[in-house]
Amino acid sequence: MTAHYDVIVVGLGGMGSAALYHLAKRGLNVLGVERFEAPHEMGSSHGLTRIIRLAYYEDASYVPLLRRSYELWHDLERIFGEQLFFQTGSIDMGPEAGEVFSGSLSSCLENELEHEVLDSKGLRARFPGYRMPPETMAVFQPQGGLLTPERCVLAHVRLAEAQGAEVHTGERVLGWEVLPDDRVGLRSEAGEYRAEKLVICGGAWAGKLAPALAGLAVPERQALIWLETKQPELFAPERFPVWNGQVEEGRYYGFPEFNPSGRTPGMKFGRYHHREEACDPDTVDRAVYDEDEALLRQFGERYFPAGAGKTLNMVVCMFSNTADEHFVLDNLPEAPQVSVAAGFSGHGFKMASVVGEIMADLAQWGETRHDIELHRLARL
């Protein structure tokens, strides 16, 4: 007999694991299917740290979602019994007229967020690890920090299982269809399932799992680097906030030296749209090359010289970008039983907790209490 569920969640990375948890917590009979492990290092929800910040230059409408996200992360920490969020403060910096500084400042003012404006000299005096150009202006927002993504995914999955969710890992989905009775049939390498609703959180594979997203959420190869710090005291979490920076070389983002597991010390950072390499998630080149390292090291040596020691580690992950770099959170118009979370464009993990709640709302009720008009599929 074909197993039947209220909801099936495909993909158990940052978004899917959170959706699974929220659905299970509501008492629904839910199955989560993941082609790798949960967590894993094949997609976008790994790398030991992820930025979370309230000052949001991308669009001020994200701030209400972020406030709820903070609440949910703290709830998850309490229930799971492990610290997942580490407050460092956040820096958004760049030319005064640039989108990063001006947008972040507007976000703080519009949402009445605690913040401080620093010029380049003030930034260096306050946080000596930074060596930014004279024209740089910065917004410091003290509630920013970092999340530990692998542990967040694990917490959501384990707590979902504790609420009765069924979890299948190492199982690749082959396809799905809307059945004559309006339920959804799903085929995997291991069997067939039926559900009232389907939630697709496939990350870089979203376009393959939901053809409506093909070409709209485009996977991109992304590389990250960890550099040995020459003056470690300048890059400790209490002296080096997480940051987003706009400079002549592009937009970059980074973290303090954060090494609770003892596995990967060093200052970590990356460049948005690294080398602008669109990719197929099944064939993405996961090797790192001299060109990858040189691009990142040149930036580190110029702007963070006290942190630009030898290269300790590099990894490849994937972004999935929409044309406007906002998310897709919606039901499929041709199949309202199916909801999708995709196109997080390199800035989504911080909101995984609230995205999980949104996806649970869409699956259970077809709508959500949260404002997601910016993220509707029709705009693309």
C-alpha beads as a LAMMPS data file, in Angstrom:
LAMMPS data file: protein, C-alpha beads

380 atoms
379 bonds

1 atom types
1 bond types

-500.0 500.0 xlo xhi
-500.0 500.0 ylo yhi
-500.0 500.0 zlo zhi

Masses

1 110.0

Atoms # bond

1 1 1 0.000 0.000 0.000
2 1 1 1.134 3.556 -0.743
3 1 1 1.939 5.456 2.449
4 1 1 -0.217 8.544 3.012
5 1 1 0.639 11.761 4.858
6 1 1 -0.892 15.124 5.564
7 1 1 2.214 16.871 4.204
8 1 1 5.449 15.771 2.548
9 1 1 8.456 18.090 2.750
10 1 1 11.117 17.604 0.063
11 1 1 14.570 18.855 1.071
12 1 1 15.713 19.092 4.684
13 1 1 18.263 21.880 4.551
14 1 1 17.737 25.125 6.417
15 1 1 14.226 25.835 5.114
16 1 1 12.903 22.299 4.768
17 1 1 14.035 21.180 8.218
18 1 1 12.281 24.205 9.739
19 1 1 9.099 23.528 7.747
20 1 1 9.148 19.896 8.886
21 1 1 9.498 20.979 12.501
22 1 1 6.652 23.503 12.395
23 1 1 4.316 21.068 10.655
24 1 1 5.094 18.266 13.098
25 1 1 4.702 20.622 16.065
26 1 1 1.154 21.349 14.857
27 1 1 0.302 17.654 15.061
28 1 1 0.257 16.921 11.332
29 1 1 1.330 13.569 9.924
30 1 1 4.416 14.673 8.003
31 1 1 7.209 13.037 6.009
32 1 1 10.528 14.691 5.238
33 1 1 12.561 13.376 2.285
34 1 1 16.224 14.356 1.812
35 1 1 18.484 13.011 -0.942
36 1 1 21.622 13.427 1.193
37 1 1 21.920 13.518 4.985
38 1 1 20.483 16.088 7.378
39 1 1 22.615 18.153 7.682
40 1 1 24.937 17.773 4.686
41 1 1 27.583 19.769 2.785
42 1 1 26.230 19.496 -0.761
43 1 1 23.966 22.533 -0.904
44 1 1 23.637 25.887 0.860
45 1 1 23.092 25.142 4.553
46 1 1 26.611 24.400 5.740
47 1 1 29.899 26.193 6.423
48 1 1 29.739 26.371 10.255
49 1 1 28.460 29.973 10.452
50 1 1 25.720 32.117 8.916
51 1 1 25.100 35.826 9.411
52 1 1 21.917 37.039 11.074
53 1 1 21.187 40.767 11.214
54 1 1 18.256 43.108 11.728
55 1 1 19.575 46.048 9.693
56 1 1 18.518 44.975 6.203
57 1 1 19.567 46.985 3.176
58 1 1 17.948 44.502 0.761
59 1 1 14.461 45.731 1.696
60 1 1 13.085 47.136 4.944
61 1 1 10.082 44.792 4.712
62 1 1 12.356 41.936 5.766
63 1 1 12.668 43.358 9.279
64 1 1 9.302 42.058 10.592
65 1 1 10.228 38.606 9.280
66 1 1 13.614 38.906 10.970
67 1 1 12.087 39.888 14.288
68 1 1 9.948 36.759 14.195
69 1 1 12.961 34.752 13.071
70 1 1 14.915 35.869 16.140
71 1 1 12.034 34.776 18.382
72 1 1 11.900 31.367 16.741
73 1 1 15.670 30.819 16.902
74 1 1 15.618 31.570 20.617
75 1 1 12.670 29.171 21.061
76 1 1 14.590 26.484 19.180
77 1 1 17.664 26.997 21.358
78 1 1 15.583 26.660 24.503
79 1 1 13.812 23.491 23.390
80 1 1 16.901 21.853 21.875
81 1 1 19.078 22.846 24.811
82 1 1 21.970 24.241 22.769
83 1 1 23.151 27.728 21.825
84 1 1 22.605 28.277 18.097
85 1 1 22.758 32.110 17.924
86 1 1 25.844 34.069 18.973
87 1 1 25.472 37.842 19.222
88 1 1 28.404 39.819 17.813
89 1 1 26.687 42.876 16.406
90 1 1 26.634 43.525 12.673
91 1 1 28.358 46.031 10.406
92 1 1 26.938 47.165 7.044
93 1 1 29.488 49.364 5.306
94 1 1 30.298 51.055 2.033
95 1 1 30.168 54.442 0.303
96 1 1 27.657 56.823 1.847
97 1 1 25.450 56.725 -1.265
98 1 1 25.866 52.976 -1.792
99 1 1 23.006 50.551 -1.290
100 1 1 24.583 48.698 1.640
101 1 1 25.149 51.686 3.932
102 1 1 22.195 53.821 2.844
103 1 1 19.785 50.895 2.764
104 1 1 20.847 49.620 6.171
105 1 1 20.569 53.071 7.711
106 1 1 17.089 53.519 6.215
107 1 1 16.112 50.102 7.556
108 1 1 17.238 51.079 11.054
109 1 1 15.454 54.428 10.953
110 1 1 12.219 53.075 9.487
111 1 1 12.040 50.227 11.998
112 1 1 13.430 52.154 14.980
113 1 1 16.354 49.763 15.409
114 1 1 19.155 50.558 17.805
115 1 1 22.172 51.527 15.724
116 1 1 25.302 53.640 15.489
117 1 1 26.756 55.359 12.425
118 1 1 30.550 55.273 12.076
119 1 1 32.890 56.761 9.515
120 1 1 36.023 54.904 8.442
121 1 1 38.141 56.304 11.289
122 1 1 35.438 55.627 13.836
123 1 1 35.012 52.075 12.567
124 1 1 38.730 51.390 12.880
125 1 1 38.876 52.928 16.361
126 1 1 35.901 50.883 17.560
127 1 1 36.852 47.638 15.805
128 1 1 40.590 47.711 14.936
129 1 1 40.478 44.675 12.642
130 1 1 38.756 46.740 9.929
131 1 1 40.868 48.805 7.477
132 1 1 38.303 50.241 5.118
133 1 1 38.705 53.074 2.536
134 1 1 38.387 56.676 3.826
135 1 1 35.014 57.163 2.121
136 1 1 33.484 54.184 3.943
137 1 1 30.477 54.740 6.176
138 1 1 29.175 51.994 8.451
139 1 1 26.033 51.106 10.388
140 1 1 26.664 49.113 13.563
141 1 1 23.569 47.259 14.813
142 1 1 24.241 45.467 18.110
143 1 1 21.671 42.662 17.728
144 1 1 23.395 41.090 14.712
145 1 1 25.385 37.901 15.038
146 1 1 25.835 34.434 13.652
147 1 1 24.018 31.116 13.554
148 1 1 25.537 27.631 13.416
149 1 1 23.723 26.216 10.358
150 1 1 24.474 22.503 10.671
151 1 1 23.321 22.509 14.291
152 1 1 20.199 24.501 13.381
153 1 1 19.251 21.914 10.752
154 1 1 19.940 19.070 13.158
155 1 1 17.867 20.727 15.886
156 1 1 14.865 21.185 13.595
157 1 1 15.041 17.603 12.298
158 1 1 15.485 15.948 15.674
159 1 1 12.720 17.974 17.292
160 1 1 10.432 17.239 14.339
161 1 1 11.091 13.531 14.822
162 1 1 10.340 13.919 18.523
163 1 1 6.948 15.330 17.479
164 1 1 6.252 12.293 15.289
165 1 1 7.653 13.325 11.896
166 1 1 8.997 10.573 9.664
167 1 1 12.384 11.362 8.093
168 1 1 13.921 9.618 5.086
169 1 1 17.516 10.571 4.251
170 1 1 19.609 9.275 1.364
171 1 1 16.459 9.118 -0.766
172 1 1 16.236 11.034 -4.041
173 1 1 12.865 12.283 -5.280
174 1 1 12.141 11.325 -8.890
175 1 1 8.951 13.311 -9.457
176 1 1 5.479 14.264 -8.290
177 1 1 2.030 14.831 -9.749
178 1 1 -1.381 16.077 -8.718
179 1 1 -3.705 13.077 -8.622
180 1 1 -7.364 12.974 -9.748
181 1 1 -8.483 13.241 -6.120
182 1 1 -6.448 16.473 -5.768
183 1 1 -3.888 14.835 -3.538
184 1 1 -0.220 14.812 -4.482
185 1 1 1.629 11.668 -5.484
186 1 1 5.385 11.587 -5.001
187 1 1 7.881 9.073 -6.398
188 1 1 11.319 8.496 -4.970
189 1 1 14.041 5.943 -5.485
190 1 1 12.596 4.049 -2.515
191 1 1 8.880 4.069 -3.288
192 1 1 5.701 6.058 -3.782
193 1 1 3.843 8.278 -1.330
194 1 1 0.669 10.328 -1.220
195 1 1 -0.115 13.501 0.683
196 1 1 -2.713 16.199 0.941
197 1 1 0.011 18.830 0.483
198 1 1 3.590 18.983 -0.764
199 1 1 6.268 21.470 0.349
200 1 1 9.355 21.803 -1.874
201 1 1 12.468 23.240 -0.218
202 1 1 15.016 21.939 -2.684
203 1 1 17.627 24.697 -2.537
204 1 1 19.769 24.587 -5.674
205 1 1 17.635 21.667 -6.915
206 1 1 14.380 23.658 -6.701
207 1 1 14.154 24.155 -10.473
208 1 1 14.489 20.420 -11.030
209 1 1 11.874 19.582 -8.403
210 1 1 9.425 22.295 -9.463
211 1 1 9.616 23.058 -13.200
212 1 1 7.827 26.373 -12.620
213 1 1 11.032 27.558 -10.940
214 1 1 13.405 26.490 -13.712
215 1 1 15.273 29.583 -14.851
216 1 1 13.807 31.661 -12.023
217 1 1 15.948 30.312 -9.143
218 1 1 19.346 29.878 -10.790
219 1 1 22.104 27.959 -8.952
220 1 1 25.495 29.633 -8.719
221 1 1 28.837 28.263 -7.557
222 1 1 30.108 30.101 -4.479
223 1 1 33.468 29.816 -2.662
224 1 1 34.393 30.719 0.921
225 1 1 37.779 31.078 2.580
226 1 1 39.163 30.896 6.122
227 1 1 42.408 32.828 6.754
228 1 1 44.703 32.461 9.726
229 1 1 44.564 35.633 11.808
230 1 1 47.886 37.356 12.493
231 1 1 46.406 39.179 15.482
232 1 1 43.685 36.839 16.782
233 1 1 42.587 39.239 19.501
234 1 1 41.272 41.656 16.833
235 1 1 39.043 39.023 15.245
236 1 1 37.388 37.499 18.306
237 1 1 33.555 37.665 18.247
238 1 1 33.438 40.371 20.905
239 1 1 35.746 42.659 18.862
240 1 1 34.840 41.827 15.269
241 1 1 31.132 41.947 14.315
242 1 1 29.763 40.014 11.360
243 1 1 29.785 42.302 8.346
244 1 1 28.585 43.120 4.845
245 1 1 30.822 45.402 2.822
246 1 1 30.512 47.229 -0.479
247 1 1 33.884 48.183 -1.999
248 1 1 35.192 48.783 -5.513
249 1 1 35.844 45.040 -5.937
250 1 1 32.198 44.162 -5.229
251 1 1 30.106 43.099 -2.238
252 1 1 31.660 40.857 0.404
253 1 1 30.554 39.410 3.733
254 1 1 32.375 37.870 6.661
255 1 1 32.638 36.624 10.202
256 1 1 34.844 36.774 13.274
257 1 1 37.090 33.878 14.148
258 1 1 34.588 31.412 15.549
259 1 1 35.781 27.954 16.346
260 1 1 33.747 26.229 19.075
261 1 1 34.177 22.793 17.518
262 1 1 37.936 23.059 17.098
263 1 1 37.618 22.113 13.421
264 1 1 38.036 25.248 11.331
265 1 1 39.753 28.256 12.915
266 1 1 40.347 31.473 11.027
267 1 1 38.521 34.522 9.718
268 1 1 35.863 33.435 7.213
269 1 1 34.537 35.560 4.356
270 1 1 33.234 35.415 0.802
271 1 1 32.251 37.549 -2.181
272 1 1 28.642 37.760 -3.319
273 1 1 28.359 36.080 -6.743
274 1 1 31.970 34.967 -6.307
275 1 1 33.023 34.450 -9.967
276 1 1 29.481 34.662 -11.406
277 1 1 29.404 30.992 -12.386
278 1 1 25.910 29.636 -12.939
279 1 1 25.900 25.892 -12.400
280 1 1 23.942 22.658 -12.416
281 1 1 23.673 21.408 -8.818
282 1 1 24.288 17.839 -9.959
283 1 1 27.542 18.688 -11.720
284 1 1 28.818 21.799 -9.900
285 1 1 32.608 21.889 -9.636
286 1 1 33.298 21.502 -5.920
287 1 1 37.070 21.811 -6.265
288 1 1 38.739 25.113 -5.329
289 1 1 41.285 26.738 -7.611
290 1 1 44.052 29.304 -7.484
291 1 1 41.679 31.827 -9.071
292 1 1 39.176 31.323 -6.247
293 1 1 41.815 31.818 -3.596
294 1 1 43.453 34.825 -5.282
295 1 1 40.156 36.692 -5.644
296 1 1 39.430 36.336 -1.931
297 1 1 42.949 36.743 -0.594
298 1 1 43.437 40.042 -2.434
299 1 1 40.378 41.420 -0.690
300 1 1 41.432 40.121 2.728
301 1 1 44.967 41.457 2.422
302 1 1 43.729 44.898 1.421
303 1 1 40.965 45.448 3.971
304 1 1 41.773 43.073 6.851
305 1 1 45.587 42.842 6.797
306 1 1 45.864 41.702 10.424
307 1 1 43.575 38.792 9.586
308 1 1 45.097 37.784 6.251
309 1 1 47.535 35.073 7.235
310 1 1 47.859 31.778 5.444
311 1 1 44.832 30.076 3.897
312 1 1 43.465 27.481 6.314
313 1 1 40.455 26.205 4.393
314 1 1 38.227 26.812 1.374
315 1 1 34.845 25.294 0.528
316 1 1 32.343 25.492 -2.313
317 1 1 28.607 25.878 -1.788
318 1 1 25.769 27.195 -3.958
319 1 1 23.546 30.243 -4.038
320 1 1 20.184 30.057 -5.824
321 1 1 19.465 33.492 -7.253
322 1 1 16.288 35.138 -8.449
323 1 1 16.456 38.109 -10.814
324 1 1 15.695 40.594 -8.010
325 1 1 17.468 38.548 -5.305
326 1 1 14.316 38.268 -3.198
327 1 1 12.916 34.897 -2.127
328 1 1 10.141 32.790 -3.620
329 1 1 7.597 31.785 -0.966
330 1 1 4.312 30.767 -2.548
331 1 1 1.881 28.111 -3.683
332 1 1 2.213 27.006 -7.286
333 1 1 -0.656 28.568 -9.271
334 1 1 -1.108 25.435 -11.369
335 1 1 -0.964 23.196 -8.286
336 1 1 -2.098 25.036 -5.131
337 1 1 -1.524 21.852 -3.133
338 1 1 2.208 22.450 -3.660
339 1 1 4.129 25.262 -1.958
340 1 1 7.717 26.233 -2.701
341 1 1 10.523 27.995 -0.859
342 1 1 13.368 28.866 -3.207
343 1 1 15.703 31.514 -4.600
344 1 1 17.245 32.670 -1.335
345 1 1 20.038 34.438 -3.234
346 1 1 22.729 34.045 -0.607
347 1 1 20.920 35.802 2.249
348 1 1 18.179 33.433 3.338
349 1 1 19.481 31.161 6.081
350 1 1 19.042 33.750 8.846
351 1 1 15.297 33.586 8.162
352 1 1 15.029 29.802 7.911
353 1 1 13.125 29.631 11.192
354 1 1 10.364 31.982 10.034
355 1 1 10.380 30.547 6.496
356 1 1 9.596 27.182 8.099
357 1 1 6.627 28.755 9.840
358 1 1 5.481 30.392 6.595
359 1 1 5.697 27.115 4.671
360 1 1 3.755 25.334 7.394
361 1 1 1.076 28.040 7.117
362 1 1 0.878 27.707 3.323
363 1 1 0.629 23.919 3.531
364 1 1 -1.951 23.913 6.302
365 1 1 -4.110 26.889 5.369
366 1 1 -3.047 28.034 1.882
367 1 1 -2.057 31.448 3.264
368 1 1 0.122 32.903 5.995
369 1 1 -0.094 35.533 8.691
370 1 1 3.235 36.957 7.489
371 1 1 3.614 39.573 4.758
372 1 1 5.156 37.704 1.799
373 1 1 3.943 39.900 -1.044
374 1 1 7.563 40.698 -1.954
375 1 1 8.175 36.968 -2.407
376 1 1 5.268 35.884 -4.607
377 1 1 6.127 33.833 -7.672
378 1 1 4.059 35.964 -10.046
379 1 1 6.511 38.875 -9.835
380 1 1 9.091 36.823 -11.749

Bonds

1 1 1 2
2 1 2 3
3 1 3 4
4 1 4 5
5 1 5 6
6 1 6 7
7 1 7 8
8 1 8 9
9 1 9 10
10 1 10 11
11 1 11 12
12 1 12 13
13 1 13 14
14 1 14 15
15 1 15 16
16 1 16 17
17 1 17 18
18 1 18 19
19 1 19 20
20 1 20 21
21 1 21 22
22 1 22 23
23 1 23 24
24 1 24 25
25 1 25 26
26 1 26 27
27 1 27 28
28 1 28 29
29 1 29 30
30 1 30 31
31 1 31 32
32 1 32 33
33 1 33 34
34 1 34 35
35 1 35 36
36 1 36 37
37 1 37 38
38 1 38 39
39 1 39 40
40 1 40 41
41 1 41 42
42 1 42 43
43 1 43 44
44 1 44 45
45 1 45 46
46 1 46 47
47 1 47 48
48 1 48 49
49 1 49 50
50 1 50 51
51 1 51 52
52 1 52 53
53 1 53 54
54 1 54 55
55 1 55 56
56 1 56 57
57 1 57 58
58 1 58 59
59 1 59 60
60 1 60 61
61 1 61 62
62 1 62 63
63 1 63 64
64 1 64 65
65 1 65 66
66 1 66 67
67 1 67 68
68 1 68 69
69 1 69 70
70 1 70 71
71 1 71 72
72 1 72 73
73 1 73 74
74 1 74 75
75 1 75 76
76 1 76 77
77 1 77 78
78 1 78 79
79 1 79 80
80 1 80 81
81 1 81 82
82 1 82 83
83 1 83 84
84 1 84 85
85 1 85 86
86 1 86 87
87 1 87 88
88 1 88 89
89 1 89 90
90 1 90 91
91 1 91 92
92 1 92 93
93 1 93 94
94 1 94 95
95 1 95 96
96 1 96 97
97 1 97 98
98 1 98 99
99 1 99 100
100 1 100 101
101 1 101 102
102 1 102 103
103 1 103 104
104 1 104 105
105 1 105 106
106 1 106 107
107 1 107 108
108 1 108 109
109 1 109 110
110 1 110 111
111 1 111 112
112 1 112 113
113 1 113 114
114 1 114 115
115 1 115 116
116 1 116 117
117 1 117 118
118 1 118 119
119 1 119 120
120 1 120 121
121 1 121 122
122 1 122 123
123 1 123 124
124 1 124 125
125 1 125 126
126 1 126 127
127 1 127 128
128 1 128 129
129 1 129 130
130 1 130 131
131 1 131 132
132 1 132 133
133 1 133 134
134 1 134 135
135 1 135 136
136 1 136 137
137 1 137 138
138 1 138 139
139 1 139 140
140 1 140 141
141 1 141 142
142 1 142 143
143 1 143 144
144 1 144 145
145 1 145 146
146 1 146 147
147 1 147 148
148 1 148 149
149 1 149 150
150 1 150 151
151 1 151 152
152 1 152 153
153 1 153 154
154 1 154 155
155 1 155 156
156 1 156 157
157 1 157 158
158 1 158 159
159 1 159 160
160 1 160 161
161 1 161 162
162 1 162 163
163 1 163 164
164 1 164 165
165 1 165 166
166 1 166 167
167 1 167 168
168 1 168 169
169 1 169 170
170 1 170 171
171 1 171 172
172 1 172 173
173 1 173 174
174 1 174 175
175 1 175 176
176 1 176 177
177 1 177 178
178 1 178 179
179 1 179 180
180 1 180 181
181 1 181 182
182 1 182 183
183 1 183 184
184 1 184 185
185 1 185 186
186 1 186 187
187 1 187 188
188 1 188 189
189 1 189 190
190 1 190 191
191 1 191 192
192 1 192 193
193 1 193 194
194 1 194 195
195 1 195 196
196 1 196 197
197 1 197 198
198 1 198 199
199 1 199 200
200 1 200 201
201 1 201 202
202 1 202 203
203 1 203 204
204 1 204 205
205 1 205 206
206 1 206 207
207 1 207 208
208 1 208 209
209 1 209 210
210 1 210 211
211 1 211 212
212 1 212 213
213 1 213 214
214 1 214 215
215 1 215 216
216 1 216 217
217 1 217 218
218 1 218 219
219 1 219 220
220 1 220 221
221 1 221 222
222 1 222 223
223 1 223 224
224 1 224 225
225 1 225 226
226 1 226 227
227 1 227 228
228 1 228 229
229 1 229 230
230 1 230 231
231 1 231 232
232 1 232 233
233 1 233 234
234 1 234 235
235 1 235 236
236 1 236 237
237 1 237 238
238 1 238 239
239 1 239 240
240 1 240 241
241 1 241 242
242 1 242 243
243 1 243 244
244 1 244 245
245 1 245 246
246 1 246 247
247 1 247 248
248 1 248 249
249 1 249 250
250 1 250 251
251 1 251 252
252 1 252 253
253 1 253 254
254 1 254 255
255 1 255 256
256 1 256 257
257 1 257 258
258 1 258 259
259 1 259 260
260 1 260 261
261 1 261 262
262 1 262 263
263 1 263 264
264 1 264 265
265 1 265 266
266 1 266 267
267 1 267 268
268 1 268 269
269 1 269 270
270 1 270 271
271 1 271 272
272 1 272 273
273 1 273 274
274 1 274 275
275 1 275 276
276 1 276 277
277 1 277 278
278 1 278 279
279 1 279 280
280 1 280 281
281 1 281 282
282 1 282 283
283 1 283 284
284 1 284 285
285 1 285 286
286 1 286 287
287 1 287 288
288 1 288 289
289 1 289 290
290 1 290 291
291 1 291 292
292 1 292 293
293 1 293 294
294 1 294 295
295 1 295 296
296 1 296 297
297 1 297 298
298 1 298 299
299 1 299 300
300 1 300 301
301 1 301 302
302 1 302 303
303 1 303 304
304 1 304 305
305 1 305 306
306 1 306 307
307 1 307 308
308 1 308 309
309 1 309 310
310 1 310 311
311 1 311 312
312 1 312 313
313 1 313 314
314 1 314 315
315 1 315 316
316 1 316 317
317 1 317 318
318 1 318 319
319 1 319 320
320 1 320 321
321 1 321 322
322 1 322 323
323 1 323 324
324 1 324 325
325 1 325 326
326 1 326 327
327 1 327 328
328 1 328 329
329 1 329 330
330 1 330 331
331 1 331 332
332 1 332 333
333 1 333 334
334 1 334 335
335 1 335 336
336 1 336 337
337 1 337 338
338 1 338 339
339 1 339 340
340 1 340 341
341 1 341 342
342 1 342 343
343 1 343 344
344 1 344 345
345 1 345 346
346 1 346 347
347 1 347 348
348 1 348 349
349 1 349 350
350 1 350 351
351 1 351 352
352 1 352 353
353 1 353 354
354 1 354 355
355 1 355 356
356 1 356 357
357 1 357 358
358 1 358 359
359 1 359 360
360 1 360 361
361 1 361 362
362 1 362 363
363 1 363 364
364 1 364 365
365 1 365 366
366 1 366 367
367 1 367 368
368 1 368 369
369 1 369 370
370 1 370 371
371 1 371 372
372 1 372 373
373 1 373 374
374 1 374 375
375 1 375 376
376 1 376 377
377 1 377 378
378 1 378 379
379 1 379 380
